[in-house]
Structures are given as C-alpha cells and as structure tokens.
Amino acid sequence: MSDVNAEQFRGFSENHYQHGMHSLAWISLWLIVGLGVAAGVFGFFWGLSS
C-alpha cells in the first residue's frame, strides 16, 4: 500500500507532516492502551480491597 502511495504522491512520500501524524497516532494508541490497562489493574485491586 505504501508503494502505491509513493507512486501516486511522489513529493509527499517522506514529508514531516505525515511522519508526525504517524508518530502521534502510535503515541496516542499506546497511551490509550496504557490507561486502559492501568484502569483495569486499579479496578481489580480496588475490588479486592473492598
């Protein structure tokens, strides 16, 4: 899929905006996953203690 995009948009194949959006997407994804795991662990121990 990236080869098709590189051929269609040759000038936009390695721009900083696309790289920044990709990094931001991965950071936000792992942040949401981390918050979900932390909330699950907190809820588990909170349920055990009470």
C-alpha positions in Angstrom: 0.0 0.0 0.0 2.9 2.4 0.7 4.3 1.7 -2.7 1.1 2.8 -4.3 1.0 6.0 -2.3 4.7 6.7 -3.1 4.0 6.3 -6.8 0.9 8.5 -6.7 2.2 11.2 -4.4 6.0 11.2 -5.1 6.5 14.5 -3.3 4.6 13.5 -0.2 6.2 10.1 0.4 8.5 11.4 3.2 7.2 14.7 4.4 7.4 15.7 8.1 3.6 16.1 8.5 2.9 12.5 7.6 5.7 11.3 9.9 4.4 13.5 12.7 0.9 12.2 12.3 2.1 8.6 12.3 4.1 9.1 15.5 1.2 11.0 17.1 -1.1 8.1 16.2 1.2 5.5 17.8 1.8 7.6 20.9 -2.0 8.1 21.4 -2.7 4.5 20.7 -0.2 3.2 23.4 -1.4 6.0 25.7 -5.0 4.8 25.5 -3.8 1.1 25.9 -1.7 2.0 28.9 -4.5 4.0 30.5 -6.9 1.1 29.9 -4.5 -1.4 31.5 -3.8 0.9 34.4 -7.6 1.4 35.0 -8.2 -2.3 34.8 -5.4 -3.1 37.3 -6.6 -0.3 39.6 -10.2 -1.6 39.4 -9.1 -5.1 40.1 -7.2 -4.2 43.3 -9.9 -1.8 44.4 -12.4 -4.6 44.0 -10.2 -6.9 46.0 -9.6 -4.5 48.8 -13.4 -3.7 49.2 
